[in-house]
Amino acid sequence: MRKPGTLITLVTIIALTLGWVIGGFFTSTSVAKAIASIPASPIVVDAKYKKDQHTIEYSMLNPGGMPLTIVQESFVFTPGKETKEKSYIVSNVPVNVKLLPGVITKVELKLKPGTEKLQLGDVVLATFTYHHPLSEDLYTVVHSFTMETADTTGGKK
């Protein structure tokens, strides 16, 4: 027969190892869920003016773990020295746009047909209102776009 001290030590080591494995599993699972539910703010990673389509295309990244939904947008225009337009109207307001987690989503603001194309020095301030699925609160992200290049595909953020 084995000594009782050896048996107790062996059972204790097995119990501690099993407890460590089970505890580590539940801890990592709950930490992953907690991180996934953190309400992150979308980030505008790029903004380009598409002159031929008369739209500003925003590339937005959702760094959080849950999808966000854009529910409203506002638009402020400040004319530059070269533009004749004093204000612009957005003809396509993106609402109910889903921003999936970890994915860059394109959001386009289409300017009203018949208005002048954006000129150098024009500034567009877009405010996107969004909500997180775990909250009824509304949040906003604001992005300023200045038309600084003369090409037809883009402006600088």
Secondary structure by P-SEA (a helix, b strand, c coil): cccaaaaaaaaaaaaaaaaaaaaaaaaaaaaaaaaaacbbbbbbccccccccccbbbbbccccccbbbbbcbbbbbbbbcccccccccccccccccccccccbbbbbbbccccccccccccbbbbbbbbbcccccccccbbbbbbbccccccccccc
